[in-house]
Amino acid sequence: MIPERRAASRIRAYRPVRLHQSGSSRIIETLTKDLSEGGMCCLSPVALPVSSEVSLELILSTGQAPLSVRGRTAWFRTIPQSEQFDLGITFDEILPVDKRRLSAYLDQLSSKPVFLLSV
């Protein structure tokens, strides 16, 4: 078993995000798959090399300003039977006010009740 290396556990969340790789003019508009205070996983039509510097705008709630974060890709993997990739991104720089907003959002998500359906 591989030991967990993340400092914060990830919470499943599908939120809009815009990625911009340093040195490229391309903007990738996509969705997160999970989030934590230290990083995220998102979908991407391209595989970005590990350690690529990225800036991102993460929208937590409609009508609120996006979070501005600088980070780098930690890993990528092909999604089977798809032309897309999962990207793991570690957050390197996030303003204290944005970090508080992200933390409050994650607290809200983690406190929502989970409903189980019986079949």
N, C-alpha and C positions, 0 to 999 in steps of 0.2 A: 504494500500500500504506500502511495506517495504522500508524504506529510504536507499539510496545508501550509503554504507560504504567505498567504494573505494576512495582513494585520487586521482587517475588518471583514466580516462575512458579507457576502453579496445577497441582495434581496431582488427577487424577480420584479422587473419594472420595464414596461414598454413605453419609453418617452422619446419624443423627437430630439434629434441631435444633428448638428452640422459639424463636420470634420474638415479641417484644412491642414494638409501636410506641408511642413516647412519646405520651401524651395519649389513648390508646385502651385499653379493657379487653380487647380481643381478643387471644388467644394463637393463633399459627399454629404448628401442629405439622407438620413437613415433613421433607424430606431435602436434604442438600447434594448438589451435582453435582460441585463441585470445591472445593479448599481451597488456601490458601497462608498464610504467616505474616502476611500483610497483609490478607486478605479471603477471600471465598468467593462462590460462586454457589449459589443454592438454588431450589427450586420454591416457588410460592406460588399460592393460589387468588385472591389479590387483587394488583393492581399498587399498590405503595406509591410515592408521589411521590419523585422524586430529592431527595436530602438529608434524607430522613426519618430522625430519630433512632430507633434500635432497640437493644434489649438482647436478648441471645440466650444460650441455654444449648446448648452443643454437646457431644454425647456421642461421645467417641472410642472408648471400649471399654466393653463391658457390665460392670457391677459397679464402675466407677470413677465418681467424682463428675464432673458435667459441667463444662466450661469456661464461665466467665461472661465475656462480652465485651460491650462497648458499641461501637456502630458507626453507620454511616449508609448509606442506599442510594445507590449510585453510578449505577445504571442499572436499567432493567427492559425486558423485551421479551415480547411475546405468543408463546406456543408455537403454531406452526401446527396447525390442526385440533384444538385443545384449548381448554379453558376455564381453563387455568393460565398462569402467567407464570414466567419466569426473573427472579430478582432478583440483582443484583450488589451485594454489601455490603462496604464498606471498614471494617476494624477501627480504631477510634479509641483505645479503652482496653482493655488486657488486662493482668491481673496478671502480674508476672515469672514466678511459678511456673506459671501457665497457659500463658504464652508458651513456656516450656521444654518443657512437656508436648506442646504443639502441634508444636513444632519436632522433638522426638523422634519423634512419630507420623508426621510428614511424611517424616523421614529413613528411617523404617522402610518406608513405602510406596514411596518412590523407589528403595529398594535391592532390592525384590522383583523376581525375574526375570520377564521378559515371555515368554510362550509363544506361538508362532505355529503355527497349524494350517494344514496344506496341504490343499487340497480335491481 
